[in-house]
Amino acid sequence: MNQLSGSASSNSAQVLRGVVVHGGGQIDDGVVAVTGDRISWVGPAHAWPGTLPPLPASRRSQHTGSALSAHPPYLLPGLVDVHCHGGAGHGFPEADLAGLRAAIQHHRRHGTTSLLGSLVSAPPEVLEQRIRVLSPLVEAGELTGIHLEGPFLATAQCGAQDPRTIIPGDPRLLDRLIDLGQGGVSSMTLAPETPRYRELLRVMIRHGVLPSLGHTDATSAVTGAGIAAVGGGRLSATHLFNAMPPMHHRAPGPVAACLAAAARGEMILELVADGVHLADETTAMVFDLVGPGQIALTTDAMAAAGMPDGRYPLGSQQVDVVQGVARLATGLGDTPGFIAGGTARLIDVVRRVVRHAGVPLAAAVVAASGTPARLLGIDHEVGDLVVGRRADIVLTDAELTPLDVMRGGRWLVGGRDLAAV
């Protein structure tokens, strides 16, 4: 464990003890020490040089108030969500500043300590207005960045996006939007078949913006050419399988091209593994094929995340949530609309992947923290419990219910009885 251990005085550090999940493995009785806003020591409890806090046993959940089992808490790295449209009743494509902060805080208190604010396709003037609103939150560190999901998509695979706002690739518009964000735009979803695709890529690469292929009706060949055009740089697939044609043995489509690219290490695959967007068996299959290092678990959450059933906005569209499933409000009686984003938080997705897809916890955590951090180029700062990184830590019970969340060394939920000695 020498590569994990740092140096920390037990008199100046917050010392946390529990089951430490990090780097694709776990320490059943481990310690994470935090000094200031940084992780200063990680390793097995028996190697901790100071006074050990007691191994926490039964305690009361901050969320439910119910008594928990005597299982020690899990200590997870803060989760990183690369695709999120909102939560707590507020959406990034339409909310005011107070609503945006409420959405960010909601996800943060459930363990997502790094978050992209995702927009949807909209007229250029609307996108410009939303970027102006969101950019100060990026500059202040409240959001990790802005994700543009459109407008250069395929209308045939628009999903819950408003097809009236989807337009052909426009490099000048993209350049203007990125410049307007003053470094705040981090990623963009585009279809590889959109006109002027390679020009769009050049704009994104020049600005350091992550391209993500999605909402596409392209063939496997066109998708493969679009992947190759990136030239081995950072690249992802937006919610693989969703808003793209299904893979057929004689028409493999974008799914096959993306899976093959991920297996070669050329692409990271977003999976909205909430049991609604994907069958659990599909999630398990992708983990088996490409491994957690090529998967970014994400939520695609919209305003309804953490809220009761009802009607919520998603940009210019209206969404009905029934039994936790969000679909476009079609007005066509019993005809269900397209799935319109998610209602889960990222810790809920991790729990689903572990419980129902049979993915080991450590692998699920890599896919919800380390891999998305690497995709965004921020893994030097967040994404794992490693000495020197920002002290973003999620403490959960045995059921992966968040109990306490630390971001940058500061507790967001409880924590007083676990910040010992």
Helices and strands as residue ranges (DSSP letters): E 14-22, E 25-35, E 38-44, G 45-47, E 74-77, E 79-81, E 86-87, E 90-91, H 97-109, E 112-120, H 124-139, E 145-149, G 155-157, G 163-165, H 171-181, E 185-190, H 197-207, E 210-213, H 220-229, E 236-237, H 253-263, E 268-271, H 280-290, G 292-294, E 295-297, E 310-314, E 317-322, E 325-328, H 346-356, H 361-365, I 366-370, H 371-376, E 393-396, E 402-407, E 410-413
